[in-house]
Amino acid sequence: TAKRRRRIRVWCDGCYDMVHYGHSNQLRQAKAMGDYLIVGVHTDSEISKHKGPPVFTQEERYKMVRAIKWVDEVVQGAPYVTTLETLDKYNCDFCVHGDDITLTVDGKDTYEEVKKSGRYRECKRTQGVSTTDLVGRMLLMTKAHHSNIVSITRFSLYELRSEYKAKLLLSAVLGHFRLSGVDLVCHGKTEIYPDKDGSDPYAEPRRKGILRTVDSGNSLTTDAIVQRIIKNRLLF
Ligand code: CTP
């Protein structure tokens, strides 16, 4: 039998603020370059020092990165500058970063040391999405824009596995949505707003007796995120 190949350990680090598909696409590419993916996430104070305060707290950012399926391990409070010492500490062969340059507050490339030693790999940065852009878009939202965005996201249905082994759909279903083949409709503990014509968007599942409330265990809402961004802007 062939000798078993040593597992390649890959390191990534970053702020991972307002986690978006650009971040998960980066982690997907990094994982594909090896076998085991370790992601170092910077603390709030490190990020504030180098590029301004993040929207999400470190504890929230650790959780969000841990939830990405390509991530095997999260290192909390990884230093902003990536050193050989860090790669060695976590026994990583190399680190992977998108093809954009990250600078320290004094304008130094944060990957200088690992690039020089050949323990740096690049992946493609995802075009068209960034935290900065998301923050800008959220700041431009008026209350009216905001409710439009909420109703768009209501269309997205996430299939979950339920303990009833039924098909569980997590969504706010609009009145005209067809519920054939759906056993359960779930909504979080947030208030259910009436549709534009004043009707209950959950009328059909309610009538069928298949509407359940689920507890996300978290009180975060889009509105709360916008409030945080405004507060950050005032401080920064
Ligand atoms: N990344 C990516 N594509 C994007 C955004 C980020 O591939 N659209 C990658 C970065 O290249 C980096 C990792 O995701 O390897 C973490 O990036 P992060 O430190 O969180 O910050 P930024 O690169 O500034 O990304 P953003 O502006 O979205 O916060």
Boltz pocket constraint, residues with backbone or C-beta under 6 A from the ligand:
constraints:
  - pocket:
      binder: B
      contacts: [[A, 13], [A, 14], [A, 15], [A, 16], [A, 17], [A, 22], [A, 23], [A, 25], [A, 26], [A, 96], [A, 97], [A, 98], [A, 99], [A, 100], [A, 123], [A, 124], [A, 125], [A, 126], [A, 127], [A, 128], [A, 129], [A, 130], [A, 131], [A, 132]]
      max_distance: 6.0
